[in-house]
Amino acid sequence: MGIASWLKSAFSKEEAVRNQMTVVAEDKLTIEVFYKELAIQSCISFIANALVMSEFQTFENGQEVKKMNHYLLNVEPNLNQNATEFWHEVIWRLIYDNECLIIQYDDQFFVAEDFSHSEFAFKEDIYSNVVVRGFSLSRSFVESEVFYLKLNNKHIKKIIDGLYADYGELLVRAKSNFKKSGGRKGVFYQGGFGPVSGDDYDKQQQMLQQNFKKYFESENAVLNLSDGDKYEESQFMSVGKDSRDIRNLVNDVIDFACAAFHIPSGVVRGDTVGVAEQTDNTIMFGINPFAKLITTEINRKWYRMTNYLNNSFVRMDTKKIRDVDIEKMSKSADLLFRIGVHSVNENREMFGKSLIDEDWANEHYVTKNYNSILDNEFNDDLKGGGEDGKHGTKNNEPRDS
């Protein structure tokens, strides 16, 4: 299967891609459209996959809990989609449509395929003509009843389309030059006089094309020429003789698509140099803004101001995107435990281990070295309160750690 067929089948479900699949100018630009779509789809897939590796953490009064909200966001938003499928669709619509509408119906979340948006200045916006999975809803929704996500003030997809216009032509030219550089050409001298027009001329041209076609395509062949005819092979030099020219242009397309989404192009192309730095930059500038956009909308519409100010909210933990070596994590876990940030169970959860069903595993500890300056024992030491009159603990013994 060729790249065009593969990409066409892979993206056939995407409405925007189907609209791009128009055959123009002898089908020369069709495959070039797929290079752009490949770059955009790669970015979408990367962002969506990273987000679903994260976890929506739900809090009540400052304590993390796992209840219905947690299940809807992380496992099953609705009866027909799991969380991975759901958030993939959200990201796809955000990038292709620059906006995405999520409605809540019967304690489930659904992504709207189509809707009308009426904007107002001093009252809630209204969303009508909402279509979900091909089903048109008769009712309208006000702003407080939905999650409305808008990616940018300017439509990123349209900007990429404009940037790609010239590159499409360059790809056509590079491919044409590459094909020419690998082709064979020659000059045919016909002995005597031959027909210059009419049916006889057409028949002669057809016969010559068939003979030369078989000659050029065969691994071993003999060309039969009439008496007086002559064929001379010519050397055709082309400026586009290397397929790397095409590859470099495709890389350029990937580069400016990644730049639009603030993703290092190396992570999309699979570069192995500077993976750690690229991953960190991707999470910070490419993934966290999507996470912030989604959680902010959920907090203001679902939890609302009163609950949020009382430390009941949702947060997306994007730290889980990156796989960290267990030896490096153990050092972090030890530090987080010693300063009281993590309990034993929170450390176990960070490693993906099962939790311990004991009260002590949920308690937080601080080593004795981390005493407050207001601590009585510490103040006594500073004042020389030890029995021997020296600064320090009793008998000048070192403090337990």
Secondary structure, 3 states (H helix, E strand, C coil): CCHHHHHHHHCCCCHHHHHHCCCCCCCCCHHHHHHHHHHHHHHHHHHHHHHHHCEEEEEECCEEECCHHHHHHHCCCECCECHHHHHHHHHHHHHHHCEEEEEEECCEEEECCEEEEECCCCCCCEEEEEEECCEECCCCEEHHHEEEEECCCCCHHHHHHHHHHHHHHHHHHHHHHHHHHCCCEEEEECCCCCCCCHHHHHHHHHHHHHHHHHHHHCCCCCCCCCCCCEEEEECCCCCCCCCHHHHHHHHHHHHHHHHHCCCCHHHHHCCCCCHHHHHHHHHHHHHHHHHHHHHHHHHHHHHHHHHHHCCCEEEEEHHHHCCCCHHHHHHHHHHHHHCCCCCHHHHHHHCCCCCCCCHHHHCCCCCCCCCCCCCHHHHHHHCCCCCCCCCCCHHHCCCCC
